[in-house]
Amino acid sequence: MKKVLIFSLVAVFLFLVTEFTNSGIVQAKKTIGDAGSMLGETLVPAGVEERDVGTMVAQIIQGALLLTGTVFLILMVYAGFIWMTARGNEEQVTKAKNTIIAAIIGITLVVGAYAISNFVMSRLF
């Protein structure tokens, strides 16, 4: 089970890295390439991009939320698997219930924190 979990986390991490790299290059092509300057024509093929701090922070938060949702899904599937294979063993059922409760509390905290910060930032700016 550990091997499957580790493989899943590595796969998600590699997906996130390639997604951020690709989206950053596409964004750079849109912002720099559309300017029509010699600098933009040089930077985009080289893979260098110009982004402001707000965009980078937003992408990091988006990636963290994606990773949190993925971990939540993995925990729920794992707890469901443990519960279904418990065969009436109260220890296993309790372990599965505790995992489900912890996963729900965790995702609620993360989504709540994001909602509160998003609300406050939208009111400030």
N, C-alpha and C positions, 0 to 999 in steps of 0.2 A: 504494500500500500504506500510505503514511503517513496518507492521509486516512481510510482504513478503521480504522486503529489509533486515531487521534485521535477519530474518531466513536464507536468502541467505548468508549474510556475516558470520554468525556463522558457517554455513555448510562449507564454503570455509576455514575459519580459522581452523576448526577441521580437514579438509582434509589435510591442509598444515602441521599441527602439526604431524599427524600420518605419513604423507609421509616423513617428515624430520627424524622422529624417526626411521622408517623402513629403509630408505636409509642409515642412519648413522650406524645402526646395521649391515646391509649387507656389507657396506664398511669396518667396523671394522673386520668383519669375514674374508673378503678378505685380508686385510692388516696384521692383527694380527694373524689370524688363520693359514694363509699360512706359517708363520714363523716356526711353529711347536714348539714354546717354551712353557714352562710351564706357563709363564705369559699370553700368548695369549689364551691358553686353559682355563685359569681361568677368564680372563677379558671378553671374548665374552659371555659366559653364564650369567654372572652377569649383562650384559647390559652396561658395561663400554667400552668406545671406545677411541682410540688414533687417533686424527686428527691434522693436522697442521693448522695454522691460515689461510693460503691461501684457504684451502678446506672449512673451516667454512665460510669465507667471501664470497666465490663463491656460497655456498648454500644459504646464506642469500640474496644475490643479485638475485639469481634465484627465490627464493620465493617471493621477492618484485616485480620482473617483472611478475611473475605469478599472483600475487594479483592485480597488476596494469592492466593487461590484462583482468582479471575477472571484475574489476570495470568498465573498458571501455565497456565491453560487456553489463553489467547490465545497464549502463547509456544509451547506444544506444538503447537497447530494451525498456527501460523506455521512452525515448524520442519518439521512434516510436509509442509506445502505446498512449502517450499523443497526438501525431499528428493525429493518426488514429481516435481517439475518440473526436477530437476537434469539428467536425461537422461544420466547417466553422468559428468557434470562433477565431478571429484574435489574441486574448490574448494567447490562448492555443497554436496556431501555432507558435507564436513568442517565447513562452516559450520552445517549443520543438526544434525549430531551434537554440536557444541560448544554450540549453543543448547539442545538437549535436556538435555545434561549439566548446564549452568548452571541451567536451570529446575528440574531434579530436586534439585540441591544446595541451591538457594534454598528450595524448598518444604520440604525435609527440615530445614533449619536453623530455619525459622519454626515448623513443627509441633513440632520437638524443644524449642525454647525455650518454646513454649506448654505443652507437656506437663510440662516440668521446673518451670516457674513454677506451674502448676496443682497439681502434686504438693506442692511446698513450701508453697504457700498453704493447701492443704487440711490439711496437717499442723500448720501454725501456728495456724489458726483452727478 
